[in-house]
Amino acid sequence: MEVQGKYNKAKIFTDNVDSITIGQIISLCNQKEFKGASIRIMPDCHAGRGCTIGTTMTISDKVVPNLVGVDIGCGMATIPLKKYINNLNYTKLDKIIRDNIPHGFKIHNKSREKLLRNLFNIDINNLRCEVNKNRACMSLGTLGGGNHFIEVDKSEKGQMYLTVHTGSRNLGKQIADYYQDKAIKYCVEKYKKSYDDAKEFLISSLKKDNKEHLINEYLKVFNDRKLNKPHDDLCYLENDLMEDYLHDMSIAQKYAVANRMVIIADILFKYNSLDVNYDHFIRDIKCDVIECIHNYIDMDSKILRKGAISANKDETVIIPVNMRDGIILGKGKGNSEWNYSAPHGAGRILSRGKAKEKISLDEFEESMKEIFTTCVGQSTLDEAPQAYKPIEDILNNIGDTIEIMEVLKPIYNFKSN
């Protein structure tokens, strides 16, 4: 499907899309600032807060912090377990996660700044915006809530995979909020100056043409015009402000990768009661981890992905579907028509509020009966499989961008409840 706006058009790689989502996409295409951008919307698209989840677009001299969103660097990290766990004890794993991986709004009670700096070469002090740096250092190795999860899946051959879905935690939110506020102020000032300059030009032109008697009449019409500024959700940064945002966003993206890695390391380290150097252990497992980020800007290709993943030629990709149906494991085809991208999941068909209204706890429990989890309840009802598009919607729509290797089936799932 293709939608046309005032200055641009967007391709949507599904027909299963609601009117609110289409409205958001058209609004993006109506922005003069993004004329010429390649806008491609993934099959799992759905309306988000101010912008569409599943958006990919090329960027040049302007960037909208809100398009990346608050969970900068959110994504997936998957590791095959054959080298680390042979016989999985679900109860033991669940206890280790609950005891060692803070979730929801919880964080660690001590800073992990040295770990960030020494193992991941991340210095929070290099951020150009004001954030709570101590909280960021205490949040390394924490899951968060919502759709973030820890899962163990099994392949057809019996290979087990541990997967972590989380992002930059509150650090990303602080950075996003700071720069979107900057973007709104910048656009107001820029468009006000443009407005004032046009008004001054009008007056000087009338004076030059000896039509001073028409100034008040023309100004009345002129002053009735609205300040032609983008909606707050689509306000942008450029020049030095854009550079500052990209700098800090890059740190948040690296932090998110480190966060997933540390969660995996903490789980495996505790599960196996290892008596080895922790730092060395993290370095050892890095080479086994598959990373798949879905809220970010690819600095090399200048492609923004909001709820979408990179799918370059032969790149390994992981696409979670829902708590019941598991994870799609595949390889990218490097399709330029898709902005070298793929969907990051199944995509919601019910908002969190609607899911809690329409899905019963009995339905949720029945759908999860084959999977070990202690997280099925009223508080996680908005994450029930029924809240998401069917797996077939994704499998049937990604053939042009992904070669599907197999669908991994969940055997254990944890979400914050």
C-alpha positions as CSV (number, residue, x, y, z in Angstrom):
1,M,0.0,0.0,0.0
2,E,1.2,3.5,-0.7
3,V,0.0,6.7,1.0
4,Q,0.5,10.3,-0.4
5,G,1.1,13.4,1.7
6,K,1.7,17.0,0.7
7,Y,5.5,16.7,0.3
8,N,6.2,13.0,0.2
9,K,4.8,9.5,0.0
10,A,5.3,6.3,2.0
11,K,5.1,2.6,1.2
12,I,3.4,0.4,3.8
13,F,4.3,-3.3,3.5
14,T,0.9,-4.6,4.8
15,D,-2.8,-4.1,4.2
16,N,-3.6,-4.8,7.9
17,V,-3.3,-1.2,9.0
18,D,-5.8,1.0,10.8
19,S,-6.9,4.6,10.0
20,I,-5.1,6.1,13.0
21,T,-1.8,4.7,11.9
22,I,-2.4,5.8,8.3
23,G,-3.2,9.3,9.6
24,Q,0.2,9.4,11.5
25,I,2.1,8.3,8.4
26,I,0.3,11.0,6.2
27,S,1.2,13.6,8.8
28,L,4.9,12.7,8.5
29,C,4.6,12.9,4.7
30,N,3.0,16.4,5.0
31,Q,6.2,17.8,6.5
32,K,8.1,19.9,4.0
33,E,11.3,19.2,6.0
34,F,11.2,15.5,5.0
35,K,10.6,16.0,1.3
36,G,12.7,13.5,-0.6
37,A,13.2,11.1,2.3
38,S,12.7,7.4,1.6
39,I,9.8,6.4,4.0
40,R,9.1,2.7,4.3
41,I,6.7,1.4,6.9
42,M,7.1,-2.2,8.2
43,P,4.3,-4.9,8.3
44,D,4.1,-4.8,12.1
45,C,3.2,-1.1,12.1
46,H,0.8,0.5,14.6
47,A,0.1,3.9,16.0
48,G,2.5,5.1,18.7
49,R,2.8,8.2,20.8
50,G,3.0,10.9,18.1
51,C,4.5,8.7,15.4
52,T,4.1,5.2,13.9
53,I,5.9,2.2,15.3
54,G,7.4,0.5,12.3
55,T,8.7,3.6,10.6
56,T,12.0,3.6,8.6
57,M,13.2,6.7,6.8
58,T,16.4,8.2,5.5
59,I,17.6,11.3,7.2
60,S,20.0,14.1,6.0
61,D,20.2,17.5,7.7
62,K,17.3,17.2,10.2
63,V,16.3,14.7,12.9
64,V,13.2,14.4,15.0
65,P,14.1,12.9,18.4
66,N,10.5,11.8,18.9
67,L,10.7,9.5,15.9
68,V,13.4,7.4,17.6
69,G,11.5,7.7,20.8
70,V,12.3,7.4,24.5
71,D,13.7,3.8,24.5
72,I,16.8,4.6,22.5
73,G,18.6,1.5,21.4
74,C,15.9,-0.9,22.5
75,G,16.4,-4.3,20.9
76,M,17.1,-8.0,21.3
77,A,20.1,-10.0,22.2
78,T,20.1,-13.8,21.7
79,I,22.7,-16.4,22.7
80,P,22.7,-20.1,21.9
81,L,22.9,-22.0,25.2
82,K,24.7,-25.2,24.2
83,K,28.0,-24.0,25.7
84,Y,26.4,-22.7,28.9
85,I,23.4,-24.8,29.9
86,N,22.6,-28.4,29.1
87,N,19.6,-29.3,31.2
88,L,17.5,-26.3,31.9
89,N,15.8,-26.1,35.3
90,Y,12.9,-23.7,34.9
91,T,12.3,-23.0,38.5
92,K,16.0,-22.3,39.2
93,L,16.2,-20.0,36.2
94,D,13.1,-18.1,37.3
95,K,14.4,-17.6,40.8
96,I,17.8,-16.4,39.5
97,I,16.1,-13.8,37.2
98,R,13.8,-12.6,40.0
99,D,16.7,-12.3,42.5
100,N,19.3,-10.8,40.3
101,I,17.7,-8.9,37.4
102,P,15.8,-5.8,38.6
103,H,12.6,-5.4,36.6
104,G,9.8,-2.9,36.4
105,F,11.0,0.4,38.0
106,K,13.7,-1.3,40.1
107,I,17.4,-0.7,39.7
108,H,20.6,-2.0,41.3
109,N,21.6,-0.6,44.7
110,K,25.1,0.2,43.6
111,S,26.8,1.8,40.6
112,R,28.2,-0.2,37.7
113,E,30.0,2.7,36.2
114,K,33.4,0.8,36.1
115,L,31.8,-2.0,34.2
116,L,30.4,0.4,31.6
117,R,33.7,2.2,31.2
118,N,36.2,-0.8,31.3
119,L,34.2,-3.4,29.4
120,F,32.1,-1.3,27.0
121,N,34.1,1.9,26.7
122,I,31.1,4.0,27.6
123,D,31.6,7.1,29.7
124,I,28.3,8.6,30.9
125,N,30.1,11.8,31.7
126,N,30.6,12.4,28.0
127,L,26.9,13.1,27.5
128,R,26.2,16.7,26.4
129,C,22.7,16.8,27.9
130,E,21.8,16.8,31.6
131,V,20.7,13.4,32.9
132,N,20.7,11.5,36.2
133,K,24.1,9.8,35.6
134,N,24.1,7.9,38.9
135,R,20.7,6.3,38.1
136,A,22.0,5.3,34.6
137,C,25.0,3.6,36.2
138,M,22.8,1.7,38.7
139,S,20.4,0.7,35.9
140,L,22.9,-1.4,33.9
141,G,21.7,-4.9,33.9
142,T,18.0,-4.2,34.5
143,L,15.0,-5.3,32.4
144,G,12.3,-2.7,32.8
145,G,8.7,-3.4,32.1
146,G,6.0,-3.3,29.4
147,N,6.9,-5.5,26.5
148,H,10.5,-6.2,27.7
149,F,11.1,-9.8,28.4
150,I,13.6,-12.6,29.1
151,E,12.8,-15.8,27.2
152,V,14.2,-19.2,26.4
153,D,13.3,-20.7,23.0
154,K,14.0,-24.0,21.4
155,S,14.7,-24.8,17.7
156,E,13.4,-27.8,15.8
157,K,16.7,-29.5,16.5
158,G,16.4,-28.9,20.2
159,Q,18.9,-26.1,20.4
160,M,18.0,-23.7,23.2
161,Y,18.4,-19.9,22.9
162,L,18.3,-17.3,25.7
163,T,16.9,-13.9,24.5
164,V,16.7,-10.6,26.3
165,H,14.5,-7.7,25.0
166,T,15.2,-4.4,26.7
167,G,16.9,-1.0,25.9
168,S,18.6,2.0,27.4
169,R,16.2,2.2,30.3
170,N,15.6,5.6,31.9
171,L,18.7,7.0,30.3
172,G,17.2,6.9,26.8
173,K,14.0,8.6,28.1
174,Q,16.0,11.4,29.7
175,I,17.9,12.0,26.5
176,A,14.8,11.8,24.3
177,D,12.8,14.2,26.5
178,Y,15.7,16.7,26.7
179,Y,16.2,16.9,23.0
180,Q,12.6,16.8,22.0
181,D,12.0,19.8,24.3
182,K,15.0,21.5,22.5
183,A,13.4,20.6,19.2
184,I,10.1,22.2,20.1
185,K,11.8,25.4,21.3
186,Y,14.1,25.5,18.2
187,C,11.2,25.2,15.8
188,V,9.1,27.8,17.6
189,E,12.0,30.3,17.4
190,K,12.8,29.4,13.8
191,Y,9.2,29.8,12.5
192,K,8.6,32.9,14.6
193,K,11.7,34.5,13.0
194,S,10.5,33.4,9.6
195,Y,7.1,34.9,10.4
196,D,8.6,38.2,11.7
197,D,10.9,38.5,8.6
198,A,7.9,38.0,6.3
199,K,5.9,40.6,8.1
200,E,8.8,43.1,8.0
201,F,9.2,42.4,4.2
202,L,5.5,43.0,3.7
203,I,5.7,46.4,5.4
204,S,8.9,47.5,3.6
205,S,7.4,46.4,0.2
206,L,4.2,48.4,0.7
207,K,6.3,51.4,1.7
208,K,8.5,51.0,-1.3
209,D,5.4,50.9,-3.6
210,N,3.9,54.0,-1.9
211,K,1.1,51.9,-0.5
212,E,1.5,52.8,3.2
213,H,-2.2,53.4,3.5
214,L,-2.7,49.6,2.9
215,I,-0.4,48.5,5.7
216,N,-3.0,48.1,8.4
217,E,-5.3,46.2,6.1
218,Y,-2.6,43.8,4.9
219,L,-1.3,43.3,8.4
220,K,-4.8,42.3,9.6
221,V,-4.9,39.5,7.0
222,F,-1.3,38.6,7.7
223,N,-1.7,38.4,11.5
224,D,-4.6,36.0,11.1
225,R,-2.2,33.4,9.6
226,K,-1.1,30.6,11.9
227,L,2.6,30.1,12.8
228,N,3.4,27.3,10.3
229,K,5.4,25.2,12.8
230,P,5.4,21.3,12.7
231,H,3.3,19.6,15.4
232,D,5.3,19.2,18.7
233,D,5.7,15.5,18.0
234,L,7.5,16.2,14.7
235,C,9.6,19.2,15.7
236,Y,13.2,18.7,14.6
237,L,16.8,19.6,15.3
238,E,19.5,20.6,12.8
239,N,23.1,21.9,12.7
240,D,24.8,21.8,16.1
241,L,21.7,20.7,18.0
242,M,21.3,17.8,15.7
243,E,25.0,16.9,16.2
244,D,24.5,17.0,20.0
245,Y,21.5,14.7,19.8
246,L,23.2,12.2,17.6
247,H,26.2,12.2,19.9
248,D,24.2,11.5,23.0
249,M,21.9,9.1,21.2
250,S,24.9,7.1,20.1
251,I,26.0,6.7,23.8
252,A,22.5,5.6,24.7
253,Q,22.5,3.0,21.9
254,K,25.8,1.6,23.1
255,Y,24.4,1.6,26.7
256,A,21.4,-0.5,25.5
257,V,23.7,-3.1,23.9
258,A,25.7,-3.2,27.1
259,N,22.6,-3.6,29.2
260,R,21.4,-6.6,27.3
261,M,24.9,-8.2,27.4
262,V,25.1,-7.7,31.2
263,I,21.7,-9.2,31.8
264,I,22.7,-12.3,29.8
265,A,26.0,-12.5,31.7
266,D,24.4,-12.1,35.1
267,I,21.9,-14.9,34.4
268,L,24.5,-17.4,33.0
269,F,27.1,-16.5,35.7
270,K,24.6,-17.0,38.5
271,Y,22.9,-20.1,37.0
272,N,26.2,-21.9,36.7
273,S,27.7,-20.5,40.0
274,L,30.9,-19.7,38.1
275,D,34.2,-19.2,39.9
276,V,35.8,-17.2,37.2
277,N,36.6,-13.5,36.5
278,Y,33.3,-11.8,35.7
279,D,34.8,-9.3,33.2
280,H,36.6,-12.1,31.4
281,F,33.3,-14.1,31.2
282,I,31.5,-11.1,29.5
283,R,34.3,-10.8,27.0
284,D,34.0,-14.6,26.3
285,I,30.3,-14.6,25.6
286,K,30.3,-11.4,23.4
287,C,31.2,-13.4,20.3
288,D,28.2,-15.8,20.8
289,V,25.5,-13.0,21.1
290,I,23.3,-12.0,18.2
291,E,22.3,-8.3,18.5
292,C,19.2,-6.9,16.8
293,I,18.4,-3.2,17.6
294,H,15.1,-1.6,16.7
295,N,14.9,2.0,18.0
296,Y,17.8,3.9,16.6
297,I,19.5,5.7,13.8
298,D,22.1,3.8,11.8
299,M,24.9,6.3,11.7
300,D,26.6,4.8,8.7
301,S,23.6,4.5,6.3
302,K,21.7,7.4,7.9
303,I,18.5,5.3,8.2
304,L,16.2,6.0,11.2
305,R,14.4,2.9,12.4
306,K,11.5,3.2,14.9
307,G,10.3,-0.3,15.7
308,A,12.2,-1.8,12.8
309,I,15.5,-3.7,12.4
310,S,18.4,-3.7,10.0
311,A,18.2,-6.4,7.3
312,N,21.3,-6.1,5.3
313,K,22.5,-8.9,3.0
314,D,23.1,-12.1,5.1
315,E,22.7,-10.2,8.4
316,T,21.2,-12.5,11.1
317,V,17.9,-11.2,12.4
318,I,15.7,-12.1,15.3
319,I,12.0,-11.0,15.3
320,P,9.9,-11.7,18.4
321,V,6.2,-12.5,17.8
322,N,4.6,-12.8,21.2
323,M,4.8,-14.7,24.4
324,R,3.3,-17.9,22.9
325,D,4.5,-18.0,19.3
326,G,8.2,-17.3,19.8
327,I,10.9,-15.8,17.7
328,I,11.6,-15.7,13.9
329,L,15.2,-16.4,13.1
330,G,16.3,-15.3,9.7
331,K,18.8,-13.6,7.4
332,G,18.5,-10.2,5.7
333,K,18.2,-9.9,1.9
334,G,19.5,-6.4,1.7
335,N,16.5,-5.0,-0.1
336,S,16.9,-1.3,-0.8
337,E,13.2,-0.9,-1.5
338,W,12.6,-1.8,2.2
339,N,15.3,0.6,3.4
340,Y,17.4,-2.5,4.2
341,S,15.0,-3.1,7.0
342,A,12.5,-5.6,8.5
343,P,9.8,-5.6,11.2
344,H,10.8,-5.8,14.8
345,G,7.9,-7.9,15.9
346,A,4.3,-8.8,15.2
347,G,2.8,-5.4,16.1
348,R,-0.1,-4.6,18.4
349,I,-3.7,-4.9,17.3
350,L,-5.0,-3.9,20.7
351,S,-3.7,-1.0,22.8
352,R,-2.8,-1.8,26.3
353,G,-6.0,-0.4,27.6
354,K,-8.1,-2.3,25.0
355,A,-6.3,-5.6,25.7
356,K,-7.2,-5.4,29.4
357,E,-10.8,-4.8,28.5
358,K,-11.2,-7.5,25.8
359,I,-8.9,-10.3,26.8
360,S,-9.9,-12.5,29.8
361,L,-7.3,-13.9,32.2
362,D,-8.6,-17.4,31.3
363,E,-7.9,-16.8,27.6
364,F,-4.4,-15.6,28.5
365,E,-3.7,-18.6,30.8
366,E,-4.9,-21.1,28.2
367,S,-2.7,-19.6,25.5
368,M,0.4,-19.9,27.7
369,K,-0.2,-23.4,29.2
370,E,2.6,-25.0,27.2
371,I,5.2,-22.5,28.4
372,F,6.8,-22.2,31.8
373,T,6.1,-18.8,33.2
374,T,5.2,-17.2,36.5
375,C,4.2,-14.0,34.9
376,V,0.7,-14.6,33.6
377,G,-1.7,-12.4,35.5
378,Q,-3.9,-9.3,35.4
379,S,-0.8,-7.1,35.4
380,T,0.6,-8.6,32.2
381,L,-2.7,-9.0,30.4
382,D,-1.8,-6.3,28.0
383,E,1.1,-8.5,26.8
384,A,-1.1,-11.5,26.0
385,P,-0.6,-13.1,22.6
386,Q,-4.1,-12.0,21.6
387,A,-3.0,-8.3,21.8
388,Y,-0.7,-8.8,18.8
389,K,-1.1,-9.5,15.1
390,P,-1.0,-13.2,14.2
391,I,2.4,-14.6,13.3
392,E,1.0,-15.4,9.8
393,D,0.7,-11.6,9.1
394,I,4.5,-11.3,9.6
395,L,5.6,-14.5,7.9
396,N,3.5,-13.7,4.8
397,N,4.8,-10.2,4.4
398,I,8.5,-10.4,5.0
399,G,9.7,-12.6,2.1
400,D,11.1,-9.7,0.1
401,T,13.4,-8.6,3.0
402,I,14.0,-11.7,5.1
403,E,15.0,-15.3,4.4
404,I,13.3,-17.2,7.2
405,M,15.5,-19.9,8.7
406,E,13.1,-21.1,11.4
407,V,10.7,-20.1,14.1
408,L,12.0,-20.7,17.6
409,K,9.4,-21.9,20.1
410,P,9.3,-20.5,23.6
411,I,9.7,-22.9,26.6
412,Y,10.2,-20.2,29.3
413,N,9.1,-16.6,29.5
414,F,9.6,-13.8,32.0
415,K,8.0,-10.3,32.0
416,S,7.9,-7.9,34.9
417,N,4.6,-8.3,36.8
